[in-house]
Amino acid sequence: MDNMERKYCNFTLSELSIFDFNFIFGVRTRALVESESYDKVAEIFMSPQHAKAFALMLMKDVEAYEKNFGVIQLEPLQEENNKG
């Protein structure tokens, strides 16, 4: 695990099929936001069962974060989605 590659991500997409979930992680800079594109960092495929377990784990972590540091605001994301 010490040689595991680490990446930063500030943009995600998800796709699904009957067999799996596909998560695309990327980075968007200010210039890329204006062109509505991103640089792909990683693409992860999971079974539906693993994706659900991951989602439950992530929600527990978000709840713990908000308990310790305050509510995570989504307004910038909502404003971005309302453009155009």
matplotlib code that plots the C-alpha trace (Angstrom):
import matplotlib.pyplot as plt

x = [0.0, 2.9, 3.5, -0.1, -0.6, -2.6, -4.7, -6.8, -10.3, -12.8, -15.1, -17.0, -19.3, -21.1, -22.6, -24.4, -25.5, -27.2, -23.8, -21.7, -21.2, -18.6, -17.2, -15.1, -12.9, -11.3, -10.0, -11.6, -9.8, -11.4, -10.5, -11.9, -15.2, -15.8, -15.2, -17.3, -14.5, -12.2, -9.0, -9.7, -7.7, -9.1, -12.0, -13.3, -15.7, -17.7, -20.4, -23.8, -23.3, -19.9, -21.2, -24.0, -21.6, -19.3, -22.2, -23.2, -19.7, -19.3, -22.5, -21.3, -18.0, -19.9, -22.1, -19.0, -17.3, -20.4, -20.7, -17.0, -16.7, -20.2, -22.6, -21.0, -22.6, -23.5, -24.5, -21.5, -22.3, -26.0, -25.1, -22.8, -25.6, -28.0, -25.8, -27.0]
y = [0.0, 2.4, 2.6, 3.3, 6.2, 9.1, 11.6, 14.6, 14.8, 17.7, 16.3, 13.0, 11.3, 8.0, 5.6, 2.3, -0.8, -3.9, -5.4, -2.6, 1.0, 3.1, 6.1, 8.6, 10.9, 14.0, 17.5, 20.6, 23.9, 27.3, 27.2, 23.6, 24.6, 27.3, 24.7, 22.1, 19.5, 17.9, 15.9, 12.3, 11.0, 7.6, 5.3, 2.7, -0.1, -1.7, -4.4, -3.0, -4.6, -3.0, 0.4, 0.3, -0.7, 2.1, 4.6, 3.7, 4.0, 7.3, 8.7, 7.6, 9.5, 12.6, 12.5, 12.2, 15.1, 17.3, 16.4, 17.5, 20.4, 21.6, 21.1, 20.8, 23.4, 22.4, 25.9, 26.3, 23.0, 23.9, 27.2, 25.5, 23.0, 25.9, 27.7, 27.6]
z = [0.0, 0.5, -3.3, -4.1, -6.4, -5.0, -7.0, -6.4, -7.8, -7.9, -10.5, -10.8, -13.2, -12.7, -15.2, -14.6, -16.3, -15.1, -14.3, -12.9, -11.8, -13.5, -11.6, -13.6, -11.5, -12.9, -12.3, -13.7, -13.6, -14.2, -17.9, -18.2, -16.5, -19.1, -21.9, -20.0, -20.0, -17.5, -17.3, -16.4, -13.4, -12.9, -13.9, -11.4, -12.0, -9.2, -8.9, -7.8, -4.4, -3.9, -5.1, -2.6, 0.3, -0.9, -0.9, 2.6, 3.9, 2.2, 3.8, 7.2, 6.6, 5.4, 8.5, 10.7, 8.9, 9.3, 13.0, 13.5, 11.1, 10.1, 7.3, 3.8, 1.6, -2.0, -3.3, -5.7, -7.3, -7.6, -9.2, -11.7, -12.7, -13.2, -15.8, -19.4]

ax = plt.figure().add_subplot(projection="3d")
ax.plot(x, y, z, "-o")
ax.set_aspect("equal")
plt.show()
